[in-house]
Every structure is written in structure tokens, then in C-alpha cells.
Amino acid sequence: MERSIYEFPAIFRRVHMERPGEIEAEATFMRAIWERHRKAPVRRVLDIACGNSPHGRLFAREGLATVGVDRSPVMLAAGRYENRSQPNLRFYRRNFERFTLPEPPFDAAFMMSETFPVMANNSAIISHLQSVGRLLKKGGLYCIDIDRHDGIKLVTRRSVWRRRQVRVGRVRVGVRELHRPVTWHSALHSIYELECTIRFPDHTKVLTRDLIPVRYTTPPVMALTATASGMFRMIAAYPDLSFTTTLDECWGRWFAVLVRT
Ligand SMILES: C[S@@+](CC[C@H](N)C(=O)[O-])C[C@H]1O[C@@H](n2cnc3c(N)ncnc32)[C@H](O)[C@@H]1O
């Protein structure tokens, strides 16, 4: 059976081309968003699709009560292990499309690393926003980062997009990225296929394959979706971790800021 790159948390970060300092910059920007848009102090935060919660770890270190949810047992195990001496960060295994938590309400929630677009169905997006909304205080903020996808062509046949080699210590990874076709009436913009051939120093070879649906969400679509959930209103769209860059100047991705109504 083929495996998933999410079973290898340290490798997945490099494959996703995370740059040094990126997580810290994102966490700093989220703090700035909270200061700008939330009157009350932020003390409790929810990291949705947390993986091993690199952002949550930073907030927990600053003393915020932080909770992460993810469906991957491997990611959660990595998060629990890495944060075993950090009482401010706790994890739950949940599917984010519809979930509840035995927790008091949160001041802020976030979903990072381009995960929102994997929700393909209208019903999943609405039940997701309602699940998050029920866990937030009124006036609480939900920050979501979304990549621009306008360079991606619709394909009619499975086609290779990029190939690259990545090194993680002594581990070598051959990465192939492909696009798979979608039907014209699908909500998806594309299906991104990520194939990794991982070669460990002991010559073991592991092949992973992940199919990641991509539903393209632009700022007006997010604004409409937030309102349709009956629980949120979109109050800002910030490009490239900046309050001053315009959407026209956006280089790679943008932050949706939703407020719990
Ligand atoms: C790109 S990773 C991001 C992890 C983390 N937020 C970060 O920035 O490193 C996406 C995460 O979403 C989780 N995920 C994907 N679909 C999910 C779902 N339906 N419910 C819960 N978690 C999901 C995966 O297990 C994975 O850990």
C-alpha cells in the first residue's frame, strides 16, 4: 500500500519548501492581526489541521492556552512528543470538516499551510465553519491562509508539473508534482498529486503518494462563504503577511480574517 508524506513530519516540511523563519513570521503576523482586530486579549487559541503544530508551539511558549486538532495520528504523535514538556499545548484527533471539542470557547482560531482548499464540498465547508464558529467566542477571529492558484492550468490528462530533489539530513527525497484532471462541473480547480521517493541512509526506499484536492478560493468567494455559514463575516484579506500590500500586488498567498458574528 502506498504511504503518505504526512507519515514523515520532518520530511514533509522540506518537501513543502518551508523556508527558515517562515513559521515564526506567520505567528508574528497572526499576533498583529489579533491586536488590530480583536478588542479583548487573546488567551486561548485553536490550531486547525495543526499537524505537529509548529505555530501552536510558539503561542504555547508565550503562555497562550493552545489546542491543536488534526486527523493524522502520526502528526499528532509527533506534536505530542515534541511538546511533551509544554502543558499549554494539547491535541485532539478530529476531522476538521465537522467536529466538537470538550473545551471552553477560544479567542482565536487559525488554519495554516494552505489547507482550507482541500475541502471540496459546499456542505463540508459550511459544516467546518459552523464547527469552528461554535468553538469561538463572539468577536473571536479565524485566520486562514490561502495560496494564489491562478497560474495553475486546468488539465485534461494527468500531467507532471514539477520535479525536484530535496535533502533532509542524510535522507534524499525525489519529488514529483503532478496535476490530475477534474470534471468541468467540479468545485475543484485541480487535484495536486505529490509523489515522493524517500531514500533513507540504510538504503530503504519508501514511495509516498498524496492526492490533494484544490478548490480555488478568492477573497470574494471567502466573504460569501463566511456569510453563508451564518456564523462569520470576512473583515479583511491581507496579502503576503502585510497590512499595506494590495491584493493586486499579492505575490503568493493571502490571509482571510473572519470574525465570529
Ligand atoms: C499542510 S499540513 C499543515 C500542518 C500545520 N498546520 C503546519 O503548518 O505545519 C496539513 C494538515 O492537515 C491535516 N488534514 C488534512 N485533511 C484533514 C481533515 N479533513 N481533518 C483534519 N485534519 C486534516 C493533515 O493531517 C496535515 O497534518
The ligand as an ORCA input file, in Angstrom:
! r2SCAN-3c Opt
* xyz 0 1
  C      -0.050     21.018      5.184
  S      -0.300     20.222      6.747
  C      -0.269     21.621      7.836
  C       0.135     21.281      9.236
  C       0.401     22.513     10.138
  N      -0.712     23.381     10.232
  C       1.619     23.260      9.661
  O       1.506     24.442      9.310
  O       2.694     22.674      9.656
  C      -1.991     19.823      6.628
  C      -2.536     19.023      7.797
  O      -3.935     18.891      7.595
  C      -4.345     17.646      8.102
  N      -5.650     17.338      7.490
  C      -5.936     17.227      6.168
  N      -7.249     16.985      5.999
  C      -7.796     16.939      7.242
  C      -9.126     16.745      7.724
  N     -10.140     16.526      6.877
  N      -9.339     16.794      9.055
  C      -8.293     17.017      9.924
  N      -7.017     17.197      9.522
  C      -6.775     17.174      8.200
  C      -3.217     16.718      7.709
  O      -3.199     15.559      8.515
  C      -1.989     17.615      7.911
  O      -1.432     17.431      9.189
*
